[in-house]
Amino acid sequence: MALKTSTLIIIISLSAVILTGTGISIWLGVTYTPPLVDTDHPDQDWEFMVTGNIVGDDFNISIKELLNMPQHEAEYEIKSDPAYTSTFKGVKISYLFDIIIDIAPSATTVTFVAWDGYSKLFPIVDILANDSNIIAHSIDGAFMENYPDDGNGYLRLIMPSYGSYDPNSEFCVKNVIEIRFA
């Protein structure tokens, strides 16, 4: 009987300590806010440009700002030679175009420009037609790397493949440094 009583006293005492600690934390407004994901990017000052037919002036978006936007992570197949599947993480194009960038009503196309001059033009309606299109900053849990010699751009446009005979690698622009509207 003495063992049951002492066990009960210990349980009650621990419960009171836990509840009191929780109550004090709530009363003081102390909450746990998880650290931002991916804030350890190797180049916190890096930016890409948004230019062209937008409302207002051209502007830059930093990698730090991009990392603080709602993130989307999914597995995508890149159909190239050879084809591969990886997990990409980034921001949905629909979020960028609807919330962040004020696209002029007369704009009909968007071009993603890579640091080496490669670019791919899309009708805006086509790129927004699939909510899985993202501007990715990470692949398989690691930040995308900058090319070491005169390279720039930590981002990659990722568009899913729609079928077995639908190569998408040419649409997945690597090392994006500019999003241009016309």
PAZA-589358 format. One record per atom (N, C-alpha, C): residue number from 0; residue in one letter; atom name; z, y, x. Coordinates in steps of 0.05 Angstrom, whole numbers, plus 5000, padded with zeros to 4 digits. Example, Ala and Ser with C-alpha at 12.3 -4.5 7.8 and 13.67 -1.06 7.14 Angstrom:
<0; "A"; "N"; <5156; 4886; 5264>>
<0; "A"; "CA"; <5156; 4910; 5246>>
<0; "A"; "C"; <5156; 4934; 5264>>
<1; "S"; "N"; <5142; 4955; 5257>>
<1; "S"; "CA"; <5143; 4979; 5273>>
<1; "S"; "C"; <5157; 5001; 5258>>
//
This chain:
<0; "M"; "N"; <5000; 4976; 5016>>
<0; "M"; "CA"; <5000; 5000; 5000>>
<0; "M"; "C"; <5000; 5025; 5017>>
<1; "A"; "N"; <5015; 5024; 5039>>
<1; "A"; "CA"; <5017; 5047; 5057>>
<1; "A"; "C"; <4989; 5052; 5070>>
<2; "L"; "N"; <4974; 5031; 5076>>
<2; "L"; "CA"; <4947; 5034; 5087>>
<2; "L"; "C"; <4928; 5048; 5068>>
<3; "K"; "N"; <4930; 5040; 5042>>
<3; "K"; "CA"; <4913; 5053; 5022>>
<3; "K"; "C"; <4920; 5082; 5019>>
<4; "T"; "N"; <4946; 5088; 5019>>
<4; "T"; "CA"; <4954; 5116; 5016>>
<4; "T"; "C"; <4945; 5133; 5039>>
<5; "S"; "N"; <4948; 5123; 5064>>
<5; "S"; "CA"; <4940; 5139; 5087>>
<5; "S"; "C"; <4910; 5142; 5088>>
<6; "T"; "N"; <4895; 5122; 5080>>
<6; "T"; "CA"; <4865; 5124; 5078>>
<6; "T"; "C"; <4857; 5144; 5058>>
<7; "L"; "N"; <4870; 5144; 5035>>
<7; "L"; "CA"; <4865; 5164; 5014>>
<7; "L"; "C"; <4871; 5192; 5023>>
<8; "I"; "N"; <4893; 5196; 5037>>
<8; "I"; "CA"; <4900; 5222; 5048>>
<8; "I"; "C"; <4879; 5232; 5068>>
<9; "I"; "N"; <4870; 5214; 5085>>
<9; "I"; "CA"; <4849; 5222; 5105>>
<9; "I"; "C"; <4823; 5230; 5090>>
<10; "I"; "N"; <4815; 5214; 5071>>
<10; "I"; "CA"; <4790; 5220; 5056>>
<10; "I"; "C"; <4793; 5247; 5042>>
<11; "I"; "N"; <4816; 5252; 5029>>
<11; "I"; "CA"; <4820; 5278; 5015>>
<11; "I"; "C"; <4820; 5301; 5035>>
<12; "S"; "N"; <4833; 5297; 5057>>
<12; "S"; "CA"; <4835; 5318; 5078>>
<12; "S"; "C"; <4807; 5325; 5089>>
<13; "L"; "N"; <4791; 5304; 5095>>
<13; "L"; "CA"; <4764; 5309; 5106>>
<13; "L"; "C"; <4747; 5322; 5085>>
<14; "S"; "N"; <4749; 5314; 5060>>
<14; "S"; "CA"; <4734; 5326; 5038>>
<14; "S"; "C"; <4740; 5355; 5035>>
<15; "A"; "N"; <4766; 5362; 5037>>
<15; "A"; "CA"; <4775; 5390; 5035>>
<15; "A"; "C"; <4763; 5407; 5058>>
<16; "V"; "N"; <4764; 5396; 5082>>
<16; "V"; "CA"; <4753; 5410; 5105>>
<16; "V"; "C"; <4723; 5415; 5102>>
<17; "I"; "N"; <4709; 5394; 5093>>
<17; "I"; "CA"; <4680; 5397; 5090>>
<17; "I"; "C"; <4674; 5417; 5067>>
<18; "L"; "N"; <4687; 5415; 5045>>
<18; "L"; "CA"; <4682; 5433; 5023>>
<18; "L"; "C"; <4690; 5461; 5029>>
<19; "T"; "N"; <4712; 5465; 5043>>
<19; "T"; "CA"; <4721; 5491; 5051>>
<19; "T"; "C"; <4701; 5504; 5070>>
<20; "G"; "N"; <4692; 5489; 5090>>
<20; "G"; "CA"; <4672; 5499; 5108>>
<20; "G"; "C"; <4647; 5507; 5094>>
<21; "T"; "N"; <4638; 5490; 5076>>
<21; "T"; "CA"; <4614; 5496; 5060>>
<21; "T"; "C"; <4618; 5521; 5043>>
<22; "G"; "N"; <4642; 5522; 5030>>
<22; "G"; "CA"; <4648; 5546; 5014>>
<22; "G"; "C"; <4649; 5571; 5030>>
<23; "I"; "N"; <4661; 5570; 5053>>
<23; "I"; "CA"; <4662; 5594; 5070>>
<23; "I"; "C"; <4634; 5602; 5079>>
<24; "S"; "N"; <4617; 5583; 5086>>
<24; "S"; "CA"; <4590; 5589; 5094>>
<24; "S"; "C"; <4575; 5602; 5072>>
<25; "I"; "N"; <4578; 5591; 5048>>
<25; "I"; "CA"; <4564; 5603; 5025>>
<25; "I"; "C"; <4574; 5631; 5019>>
<26; "W"; "N"; <4601; 5635; 5021>>
<26; "W"; "CA"; <4613; 5661; 5015>>
<26; "W"; "C"; <4604; 5681; 5036>>
<27; "L"; "N"; <4601; 5673; 5061>>
<27; "L"; "CA"; <4592; 5692; 5082>>
<27; "L"; "C"; <4562; 5696; 5082>>
<28; "G"; "N"; <4548; 5680; 5067>>
<28; "G"; "CA"; <4519; 5682; 5066>>
<28; "G"; "C"; <4506; 5669; 5090>>
<29; "V"; "N"; <4520; 5651; 5102>>
<29; "V"; "CA"; <4508; 5636; 5125>>
<29; "V"; "C"; <4491; 5614; 5115>>
<30; "T"; "N"; <4466; 5614; 5123>>
<30; "T"; "CA"; <4448; 5593; 5115>>
<30; "T"; "C"; <4433; 5584; 5140>>
<31; "Y"; "N"; <4423; 5560; 5139>>
<31; "Y"; "CA"; <4407; 5550; 5161>>
<31; "Y"; "C"; <4378; 5557; 5156>>
<32; "T"; "N"; <4366; 5571; 5174>>
<32; "T"; "CA"; <4338; 5577; 5172>>
<32; "T"; "C"; <4325; 5562; 5196>>
<33; "P"; "N"; <4308; 5543; 5190>>
<33; "P"; "CA"; <4295; 5529; 5212>>
<33; "P"; "C"; <4278; 5547; 5229>>
<34; "P"; "N"; <4277; 5542; 5255>>
<34; "P"; "CA"; <4260; 5559; 5271>>
<34; "P"; "C"; <4230; 5557; 5263>>
<35; "L"; "N"; <4215; 5578; 5268>>
<35; "L"; "CA"; <4187; 5577; 5262>>
<35; "L"; "C"; <4174; 5554; 5278>>
<36; "V"; "N"; <4156; 5540; 5265>>
<36; "V"; "CA"; <4142; 5518; 5278>>
<36; "V"; "C"; <4122; 5531; 5297>>
<37; "D"; "N"; <4119; 5518; 5320>>
<37; "D"; "CA"; <4098; 5526; 5339>>
<37; "D"; "C"; <4100; 5554; 5351>>
<38; "T"; "N"; <4124; 5565; 5353>>
<38; "T"; "CA"; <4127; 5591; 5364>>
<38; "T"; "C"; <4126; 5591; 5394>>
<39; "D"; "N"; <4123; 5568; 5406>>
<39; "D"; "CA"; <4122; 5566; 5435>>
<39; "D"; "C"; <4093; 5565; 5445>>
<40; "H"; "N"; <4075; 5578; 5431>>
<40; "H"; "CA"; <4047; 5579; 5439>>
<40; "H"; "C"; <4045; 5591; 5467>>
<41; "P"; "N"; <4028; 5580; 5484>>
<41; "P"; "CA"; <4027; 5590; 5512>>
<41; "P"; "C"; <4017; 5619; 5515>>
<42; "D"; "N"; <4004; 5630; 5495>>
<42; "D"; "CA"; <3994; 5657; 5497>>
<42; "D"; "C"; <4000; 5673; 5471>>
<43; "Q"; "N"; <4025; 5681; 5469>>
<43; "Q"; "CA"; <4035; 5695; 5444>>
<43; "Q"; "C"; <4020; 5721; 5438>>
<44; "D"; "N"; <4006; 5733; 5458>>
<44; "D"; "CA"; <3992; 5758; 5453>>
<44; "D"; "C"; <3963; 5754; 5446>>
<45; "W"; "N"; <3953; 5730; 5446>>
<45; "W"; "CA"; <3925; 5725; 5441>>
<45; "W"; "C"; <3918; 5733; 5412>>
<46; "E"; "N"; <3894; 5744; 5409>>
<46; "E"; "CA"; <3885; 5753; 5382>>
<46; "E"; "C"; <3856; 5745; 5378>>
<47; "F"; "N"; <3848; 5743; 5352>>
<47; "F"; "CA"; <3820; 5740; 5345>>
<47; "F"; "C"; <3813; 5763; 5326>>
<48; "M"; "N"; <3787; 5770; 5325>>
<48; "M"; "CA"; <3778; 5793; 5310>>
<48; "M"; "C"; <3768; 5786; 5282>>
<49; "V"; "N"; <3772; 5804; 5263>>
<49; "V"; "CA"; <3760; 5802; 5237>>
<49; "V"; "C"; <3744; 5827; 5234>>
<50; "T"; "N"; <3717; 5824; 5231>>
<50; "T"; "CA"; <3699; 5847; 5231>>
<50; "T"; "C"; <3679; 5845; 5209>>
<51; "G"; "N"; <3664; 5867; 5206>>
<51; "G"; "CA"; <3641; 5867; 5188>>
<51; "G"; "C"; <3647; 5879; 5161>>
<52; "N"; "N"; <3636; 5866; 5140>>
<52; "N"; "CA"; <3637; 5876; 5113>>
<52; "N"; "C"; <3663; 5870; 5099>>
<53; "I"; "N"; <3684; 5884; 5108>>
<53; "I"; "CA"; <3711; 5882; 5097>>
<53; "I"; "C"; <3720; 5909; 5088>>
<54; "V"; "N"; <3740; 5910; 5071>>
<54; "V"; "CA"; <3751; 5935; 5062>>
<54; "V"; "C"; <3769; 5945; 5084>>
<55; "G"; "N"; <3764; 5970; 5093>>
<55; "G"; "CA"; <3779; 5981; 5115>>
<55; "G"; "C"; <3766; 5975; 5141>>
<56; "D"; "N"; <3781; 5980; 5163>>
<56; "D"; "CA"; <3771; 5977; 5190>>
<56; "D"; "C"; <3773; 5948; 5199>>
<57; "D"; "N"; <3757; 5942; 5219>>
<57; "D"; "CA"; <3760; 5916; 5233>>
<57; "D"; "C"; <3788; 5914; 5243>>
<58; "F"; "N"; <3799; 5890; 5246>>
<58; "F"; "CA"; <3826; 5887; 5256>>
<58; "F"; "C"; <3829; 5860; 5270>>
<59; "N"; "N"; <3851; 5857; 5284>>
<59; "N"; "CA"; <3857; 5832; 5298>>
<59; "N"; "C"; <3880; 5818; 5285>>
<60; "I"; "N"; <3880; 5791; 5288>>
<60; "I"; "CA"; <3902; 5775; 5279>>
<60; "I"; "C"; <3912; 5760; 5303>>
<61; "S"; "N"; <3937; 5762; 5309>>
<61; "S"; "CA"; <3948; 5749; 5333>>
<61; "S"; "C"; <3954; 5720; 5326>>
<62; "I"; "N"; <3956; 5704; 5347>>
<62; "I"; "CA"; <3963; 5676; 5344>>
<62; "I"; "C"; <3991; 5673; 5332>>
<63; "K"; "N"; <4008; 5692; 5340>>
<63; "K"; "CA"; <4035; 5692; 5330>>
<63; "K"; "C"; <4035; 5696; 5299>>
<64; "E"; "N"; <4019; 5715; 5290>>
<64; "E"; "CA"; <4016; 5720; 5261>>
<64; "E"; "C"; <4005; 5696; 5247>>
<65; "L"; "N"; <3985; 5683; 5259>>
<65; "L"; "CA"; <3973; 5660; 5247>>
<65; "L"; "C"; <3993; 5637; 5244>>
<66; "L"; "N"; <4010; 5634; 5264>>
<66; "L"; "CA"; <4030; 5613; 5264>>
<66; "L"; "C"; <4051; 5618; 5243>>
<67; "N"; "N"; <4054; 5642; 5234>>
<67; "N"; "CA"; <4074; 5649; 5214>>
<67; "N"; "C"; <4063; 5648; 5185>>
<68; "M"; "N"; <4037; 5641; 5183>>
<68; "M"; "CA"; <4025; 5638; 5156>>
<68; "M"; "C"; <4030; 5609; 5147>>
<69; "P"; "N"; <4027; 5604; 5121>>
<69; "P"; "CA"; <4030; 5577; 5111>>
<69; "P"; "C"; <4011; 5558; 5126>>
<70; "Q"; "N"; <4022; 5536; 5135>>
<70; "Q"; "CA"; <4007; 5517; 5151>>
<70; "Q"; "C"; <3997; 5493; 5135>>
<71; "H"; "N"; <3975; 5482; 5143>>
<71; "H"; "CA"; <3963; 5458; 5130>>
<71; "H"; "C"; <3957; 5439; 5153>>
<72; "E"; "N"; <3966; 5414; 5149>>
<72; "E"; "CA"; <3962; 5393; 5170>>
<72; "E"; "C"; <3950; 5369; 5156>>
<73; "A"; "N"; <3928; 5359; 5167>>
<73; "A"; "CA"; <3915; 5336; 5155>>
<73; "A"; "C"; <3898; 5322; 5176>>
<74; "E"; "N"; <3890; 5298; 5170>>
<74; "E"; "CA"; <3873; 5282; 5187>>
<74; "E"; "C"; <3844; 5289; 5179>>
<75; "Y"; "N"; <3827; 5295; 5199>>
<75; "Y"; "CA"; <3799; 5301; 5194>>
<75; "Y"; "C"; <3783; 5284; 5213>>
<76; "E"; "N"; <3760; 5275; 5202>>
<76; "E"; "CA"; <3741; 5260; 5219>>
<76; "E"; "C"; <3719; 5280; 5228>>
<77; "I"; "N"; <3715; 5281; 5255>>
<77; "I"; "CA"; <3694; 5298; 5266>>
<77; "I"; "C"; <3672; 5279; 5273>>
<78; "K"; "N"; <3650; 5282; 5259>>
<78; "K"; "CA"; <3627; 5264; 5263>>
<78; "K"; "C"; <3608; 5277; 5283>>
<79; "S"; "N"; <3611; 5268; 5308>>
<79; "S"; "CA"; <3594; 5277; 5330>>
<79; "S"; "C"; <3587; 5252; 5345>>
<80; "D"; "N"; <3579; 5254; 5370>>
<80; "D"; "CA"; <3573; 5231; 5387>>
<80; "D"; "C"; <3592; 5231; 5410>>
<81; "P"; "N"; <3613; 5216; 5410>>
<81; "P"; "CA"; <3621; 5197; 5389>>
<81; "P"; "C"; <3639; 5211; 5368>>
<82; "A"; "N"; <3640; 5198; 5345>>
<82; "A"; "CA"; <3657; 5208; 5323>>
<82; "A"; "C"; <3686; 5202; 5330>>
<83; "Y"; "N"; <3704; 5218; 5320>>
<83; "Y"; "CA"; <3733; 5213; 5324>>
<83; "Y"; "C"; <3748; 5225; 5301>>
<84; "T"; "N"; <3772; 5216; 5297>>
<84; "T"; "CA"; <3790; 5225; 5277>>
<84; "T"; "C"; <3816; 5236; 5290>>
<85; "S"; "N"; <3824; 5260; 5283>>
<85; "S"; "CA"; <3848; 5272; 5294>>
<85; "S"; "C"; <3863; 5286; 5272>>
<86; "T"; "N"; <3888; 5292; 5277>>
<86; "T"; "CA"; <3904; 5308; 5259>>
<86; "T"; "C"; <3903; 5337; 5268>>
<87; "F"; "N"; <3893; 5354; 5251>>
<87; "F"; "CA"; <3890; 5383; 5257>>
<87; "F"; "C"; <3910; 5398; 5240>>
<88; "K"; "N"; <3920; 5420; 5252>>
<88; "K"; "CA"; <3939; 5437; 5238>>
<88; "K"; "C"; <3930; 5466; 5241>>
<89; "G"; "N"; <3932; 5480; 5218>>
<89; "G"; "CA"; <3923; 5508; 5219>>
<89; "G"; "C"; <3927; 5521; 5192>>
<90; "V"; "N"; <3912; 5542; 5187>>
<90; "V"; "CA"; <3914; 5558; 5162>>
<90; "V"; "C"; <3889; 5553; 5146>>
<91; "K"; "N"; <3893; 5549; 5120>>
<91; "K"; "CA"; <3870; 5545; 5103>>
<91; "K"; "C"; <3852; 5570; 5102>>
<92; "I"; "N"; <3826; 5566; 5103>>
<92; "I"; "CA"; <3808; 5588; 5102>>
<92; "I"; "C"; <3812; 5603; 5075>>
<93; "S"; "N"; <3817; 5589; 5054>>
<93; "S"; "CA"; <3821; 5602; 5028>>
<93; "S"; "C"; <3845; 5621; 5029>>
<94; "Y"; "N"; <3866; 5614; 5043>>
<94; "Y"; "CA"; <3889; 5632; 5046>>
<94; "Y"; "C"; <3881; 5657; 5062>>
<95; "L"; "N"; <3867; 5653; 5084>>
<95; "L"; "CA"; <3858; 5676; 5100>>
<95; "L"; "C"; <3841; 5695; 5083>>
<96; "F"; "N"; <3821; 5684; 5069>>
<96; "F"; "CA"; <3802; 5700; 5054>>
<96; "F"; "C"; <3814; 5712; 5029>>
<97; "D"; "N"; <3833; 5699; 5017>>
<97; "D"; "CA"; <3844; 5709; 4992>>
<97; "D"; "C"; <3868; 5728; 4996>>
<98; "I"; "N"; <3884; 5722; 5016>>
<98; "I"; "CA"; <3910; 5737; 5020>>
<98; "I"; "C"; <3909; 5756; 5044>>
<99; "I"; "N"; <3898; 5748; 5066>>
<99; "I"; "CA"; <3900; 5764; 5091>>
<99; "I"; "C"; <3877; 5783; 5094>>
<100; "I"; "N"; <3852; 5774; 5089>>
<100; "I"; "CA"; <3828; 5791; 5094>>
<100; "I"; "C"; <3819; 5802; 5068>>
<101; "D"; "N"; <3815; 5828; 5067>>
<101; "D"; "CA"; <3805; 5841; 5043>>
<101; "D"; "C"; <3774; 5843; 5046>>
<102; "I"; "N"; <3761; 5822; 5037>>
<102; "I"; "CA"; <3732; 5821; 5039>>
<102; "I"; "C"; <3719; 5840; 5019>>
<103; "A"; "N"; <3699; 5855; 5029>>
<103; "A"; "CA"; <3684; 5873; 5011>>
<103; "A"; "C"; <3670; 5857; 4989>>
<104; "P"; "N"; <3670; 5867; 4965>>
<104; "P"; "CA"; <3656; 5853; 4943>>
<104; "P"; "C"; <3626; 5847; 4949>>
<105; "S"; "N"; <3614; 5864; 4965>>
<105; "S"; "CA"; <3585; 5860; 4971>>
<105; "S"; "C"; <3580; 5839; 4993>>
<106; "A"; "N"; <3601; 5829; 5006>>
<106; "A"; "CA"; <3598; 5810; 5028>>
<106; "A"; "C"; <3590; 5783; 5016>>
<107; "T"; "N"; <3570; 5770; 5028>>
<107; "T"; "CA"; <3560; 5744; 5019>>
<107; "T"; "C"; <3562; 5722; 5039>>
<108; "T"; "N"; <3564; 5730; 5065>>
<108; "T"; "CA"; <3565; 5710; 5086>>
<108; "T"; "C"; <3588; 5715; 5105>>
<109; "V"; "N"; <3595; 5694; 5119>>
<109; "V"; "CA"; <3616; 5695; 5140>>
<109; "V"; "C"; <3606; 5679; 5164>>
<110; "T"; "N"; <3610; 5691; 5188>>
<110; "T"; "CA"; <3602; 5677; 5212>>
<110; "T"; "C"; <3626; 5673; 5230>>
<111; "F"; "N"; <3629; 5649; 5239>>
<111; "F"; "CA"; <3651; 5643; 5258>>
<111; "F"; "C"; <3638; 5643; 5286>>
<112; "V"; "N"; <3649; 5660; 5304>>
<112; "V"; "CA"; <3637; 5664; 5330>>
<112; "V"; "C"; <3656; 5653; 5351>>
<113; "A"; "N"; <3644; 5637; 5369>>
<113; "A"; "CA"; <3659; 5625; 5391>>
<113; "A"; "C"; <3658; 5643; 5416>>
<114; "W"; "N"; <3676; 5639; 5435>>
<114; "W"; "CA"; <3677; 5655; 5459>>
<114; "W"; "C"; <3652; 5654; 5475>>
<115; "D"; "N"; <3637; 5632; 5474>>
<115; "D"; "CA"; <3612; 5629; 5490>>
<115; "D"; "C"; <3587; 5639; 5475>>
<116; "G"; "N"; <3591; 5651; 5452>>
<116; "G"; "CA"; <3568; 5662; 5437>>
<116; "G"; "C"; <3558; 5644; 5415>>
<117; "Y"; "N"; <3566; 5618; 5415>>
<117; "Y"; "CA"; <3558; 5600; 5394>>
<117; "Y"; "C"; <3569; 5611; 5367>>
<118; "S"; "N"; <3554; 5610; 5346>>
<118; "S"; "CA"; <3564; 5619; 5320>>
<118; "S"; "C"; <3551; 5603; 5298>>
<119; "K"; "N"; <3565; 5603; 5276>>
<119; "K"; "CA"; <3556; 5588; 5252>>
<119; "K"; "C"; <3560; 5606; 5228>>
<120; "L"; "N"; <3538; 5610; 5213>>
<120; "L"; "CA"; <3539; 5627; 5189>>
<120; "L"; "C"; <3541; 5609; 5164>>
<121; "F"; "N"; <3558; 5618; 5145>>
<121; "F"; "CA"; <3562; 5604; 5120>>
<121; "F"; "C"; <3561; 5624; 5097>>
<122; "P"; "N"; <3550; 5616; 5074>>
<122; "P"; "CA"; <3555; 5632; 5050>>
<122; "P"; "C"; <3585; 5631; 5044>>
<123; "I"; "N"; <3597; 5653; 5037>>
<123; "I"; "CA"; <3626; 5654; 5032>>
<123; "I"; "C"; <3633; 5634; 5009>>
<124; "V"; "N"; <3617; 5633; 4989>>
<124; "V"; "CA"; <3623; 5615; 4966>>
<124; "V"; "C"; <3624; 5586; 4975>>
<125; "D"; "N"; <3607; 5579; 4995>>
<125; "D"; "CA"; <3606; 5551; 5004>>
<125; "D"; "C"; <3630; 5544; 5021>>
<126; "I"; "N"; <3639; 5562; 5038>>
<126; "I"; "CA"; <3662; 5556; 5054>>
<126; "I"; "C"; <3688; 5556; 5038>>
<127; "L"; "N"; <3688; 5571; 5016>>
<127; "L"; "CA"; <3712; 5570; 4998>>
<127; "L"; "C"; <3711; 5548; 4978>>
<128; "A"; "N"; <3688; 5534; 4976>>
<128; "A"; "CA"; <3686; 5512; 4956>>
<128; "A"; "C"; <3704; 5489; 4962>>
<129; "N"; "N"; <3711; 5485; 4988>>
<129; "N"; "CA"; <3729; 5463; 4995>>
<129; "N"; "C"; <3755; 5474; 5006>>
<130; "D"; "N"; <3777; 5469; 4992>>
<130; "D"; "CA"; <3803; 5480; 5000>>
<130; "D"; "C"; <3814; 5466; 5025>>
<131; "S"; "N"; <3800; 5447; 5036>>
<131; "S"; "CA"; <3809; 5433; 5060>>
<131; "S"; "C"; <3798; 5445; 5085>>
<132; "N"; "N"; <3781; 5466; 5084>>
<132; "N"; "CA"; <3771; 5479; 5108>>
<132; "N"; "C"; <3794; 5496; 5120>>
<133; "I"; "N"; <3798; 5492; 5146>>
<133; "I"; "CA"; <3820; 5507; 5159>>
<133; "I"; "C"; <3811; 5519; 5185>>
<134; "I"; "N"; <3826; 5539; 5194>>
<134; "I"; "CA"; <3823; 5549; 5221>>
<134; "I"; "C"; <3847; 5537; 5236>>
<135; "A"; "N"; <3841; 5518; 5253>>
<135; "A"; "CA"; <3862; 5501; 5266>>
<135; "A"; "C"; <3870; 5513; 5293>>
<136; "H"; "N"; <3896; 5510; 5298>>
<136; "H"; "CA"; <3907; 5518; 5324>>
<136; "H"; "C"; <3918; 5494; 5340>>
<137; "S"; "N"; <3921; 5471; 5326>>
<137; "S"; "CA"; <3933; 5448; 5338>>
<137; "S"; "C"; <3917; 5423; 5332>>
<138; "I"; "N"; <3917; 5404; 5351>>
<138; "I"; "CA"; <3904; 5378; 5347>>
<138; "I"; "C"; <3924; 5357; 5357>>
<139; "D"; "N"; <3929; 5338; 5339>>
<139; "D"; "CA"; <3947; 5316; 5346>>
<139; "D"; "C"; <3974; 5325; 5357>>
<140; "G"; "N"; <3985; 5346; 5345>>
<140; "G"; "CA"; <4012; 5355; 5353>>
<140; "G"; "C"; <4013; 5374; 5376>>
<141; "A"; "N"; <3991; 5381; 5388>>
<141; "A"; "CA"; <3991; 5399; 5412>>
<141; "A"; "C"; <3972; 5423; 5406>>
<142; "F"; "N"; <3979; 5446; 5417>>
<142; "F"; "CA"; <3962; 5469; 5414>>
<142; "F"; "C"; <3935; 5463; 5427>>
<143; "M"; "N"; <3914; 5474; 5415>>
<143; "M"; "CA"; <3888; 5472; 5428>>
<143; "M"; "C"; <3888; 5489; 5453>>
<144; "E"; "N"; <3874; 5480; 5473>>
<144; "E"; "CA"; <3874; 5494; 5499>>
<144; "E"; "C"; <3851; 5513; 5501>>
<145; "N"; "N"; <3856; 5534; 5517>>
<145; "N"; "CA"; <3836; 5553; 5524>>
<145; "N"; "C"; <3819; 5541; 5547>>
<146; "Y"; "N"; <3794; 5547; 5548>>
<146; "Y"; "CA"; <3778; 5538; 5571>>
<146; "Y"; "C"; <3788; 5553; 5596>>
<147; "P"; "N"; <3792; 5539; 5618>>
<147; "P"; "CA"; <3804; 5552; 5641>>
<147; "P"; "C"; <3787; 5573; 5655>>
<148; "D"; "N"; <3761; 5571; 5655>>
<148; "D"; "CA"; <3744; 5590; 5669>>
<148; "D"; "C"; <3730; 5609; 5649>>
<149; "D"; "N"; <3740; 5633; 5648>>
<149; "D"; "CA"; <3728; 5654; 5631>>
<149; "D"; "C"; <3727; 5646; 5602>>
<150; "G"; "N"; <3744; 5628; 5593>>
<150; "G"; "CA"; <3744; 5619; 5566>>
<150; "G"; "C"; <3762; 5637; 5549>>
<151; "N"; "N"; <3760; 5633; 5523>>
<151; "N"; "CA"; <3777; 5647; 5505>>
<151; "N"; "C"; <3777; 5632; 5479>>
<152; "G"; "N"; <3797; 5634; 5464>>
<152; "G"; "CA"; <3798; 5622; 5438>>
<152; "G"; "C"; <3814; 5597; 5436>>
<153; "Y"; "N"; <3835; 5598; 5421>>
<153; "Y"; "CA"; <3852; 5575; 5416>>
<153; "Y"; "C"; <3848; 5563; 5389>>
<154; "L"; "N"; <3827; 5572; 5375>>
<154; "L"; "CA"; <3823; 5563; 5347>>
<154; "L"; "C"; <3798; 5547; 5344>>
<155; "R"; "N"; <3798; 5531; 5323>>
<155; "R"; "CA"; <3774; 5516; 5316>>
<155; "R"; "C"; <3771; 5515; 5286>>
<156; "L"; "N"; <3747; 5521; 5276>>
<156; "L"; "CA"; <3741; 5518; 5248>>
<156; "L"; "C"; <3739; 5488; 5243>>
<157; "I"; "N"; <3753; 5478; 5223>>
<157; "I"; "CA"; <3752; 5450; 5216>>
<157; "I"; "C"; <3742; 5447; 5187>>
<158; "M"; "N"; <3720; 5433; 5184>>
<158; "M"; "CA"; <3709; 5428; 5158>>
<158; "M"; "C"; <3707; 5397; 5155>>
<159; "P"; "N"; <3717; 5386; 5133>>
<159; "P"; "CA"; <3716; 5357; 5130>>
<159; "P"; "C"; <3687; 5347; 5128>>
<160; "S"; "N"; <3684; 5322; 5135>>
<160; "S"; "CA"; <3658; 5308; 5131>>
<160; "S"; "C"; <3658; 5298; 5103>>
<161; "Y"; "N"; <3635; 5299; 5090>>
<161; "Y"; "CA"; <3633; 5291; 5062>>
<161; "Y"; "C"; <3622; 5263; 5058>>
<162; "G"; "N"; <3613; 5250; 5078>>
<162; "G"; "CA"; <3603; 5223; 5075>>
<162; "G"; "C"; <3595; 5211; 5101>>
<163; "S"; "N"; <3587; 5185; 5101>>
<163; "S"; "CA"; <3582; 5171; 5126>>
<163; "S"; "C"; <3558; 5182; 5141>>
<164; "Y"; "N"; <3539; 5195; 5127>>
<164; "Y"; "CA"; <3515; 5206; 5140>>
<164; "Y"; "C"; <3516; 5236; 5141>>
<165; "D"; "N"; <3540; 5247; 5141>>
<165; "D"; "CA"; <3543; 5276; 5140>>
<165; "D"; "C"; <3557; 5286; 5165>>
<166; "P"; "N"; <3541; 5291; 5187>>
<166; "P"; "CA"; <3554; 5301; 5211>>
<166; "P"; "C"; <3566; 5329; 5206>>
<167; "N"; "N"; <3590; 5334; 5215>>
<167; "N"; "CA"; <3603; 5360; 5211>>
<167; "N"; "C"; <3609; 5374; 5237>>
<168; "S"; "N"; <3603; 5362; 5260>>
<168; "S"; "CA"; <3612; 5373; 5285>>
<168; "S"; "C"; <3599; 5401; 5290>>
<169; "E"; "N"; <3575; 5405; 5282>>
<169; "E"; "CA"; <3562; 5431; 5286>>
<169; "E"; "C"; <3576; 5454; 5270>>
<170; "F"; "N"; <3590; 5446; 5249>>
<170; "F"; "CA"; <3604; 5466; 5232>>
<170; "F"; "C"; <3632; 5471; 5242>>
<171; "C"; "N"; <3642; 5454; 5259>>
<171; "C"; "CA"; <3670; 5456; 5269>>
<171; "C"; "C"; <3669; 5473; 5295>>
<172; "V"; "N"; <3666; 5499; 5292>>
<172; "V"; "CA"; <3663; 5517; 5315>>
<172; "V"; "C"; <3688; 5517; 5332>>
<173; "K"; "N"; <3684; 5511; 5358>>
<173; "K"; "CA"; <3707; 5511; 5377>>
<173; "K"; "C"; <3711; 5539; 5389>>
<174; "N"; "N"; <3735; 5544; 5396>>
<174; "N"; "CA"; <3743; 5569; 5410>>
<174; "N"; "C"; <3734; 5594; 5395>>
<175; "V"; "N"; <3742; 5595; 5370>>
<175; "V"; "CA"; <3735; 5618; 5353>>
<175; "V"; "C"; <3750; 5643; 5363>>
<176; "I"; "N"; <3734; 5665; 5366>>
<176; "I"; "CA"; <3746; 5690; 5374>>
<176; "I"; "C"; <3741; 5712; 5353>>
<177; "E"; "N"; <3723; 5707; 5334>>
<177; "E"; "CA"; <3716; 5727; 5314>>
<177; "E"; "C"; <3708; 5714; 5288>>
<178; "I"; "N"; <3716; 5727; 5266>>
<178; "I"; "CA"; <3706; 5720; 5240>>
<178; "I"; "C"; <3692; 5745; 5230>>
<179; "R"; "N"; <3666; 5743; 5225>>
<179; "R"; "CA"; <3649; 5766; 5218>>
<179; "R"; "C"; <3637; 5763; 5190>>
<180; "F"; "N"; <3641; 5784; 5174>>
<180; "F"; "CA"; <3630; 5783; 5146>>
<180; "F"; "C"; <3606; 5801; 5144>>
<181; "A"; "N"; <3586; 5792; 5128>>
<181; "A"; "CA"; <3562; 5809; 5123>>
<181; "A"; "C"; <3555; 5806; 5094>>
//
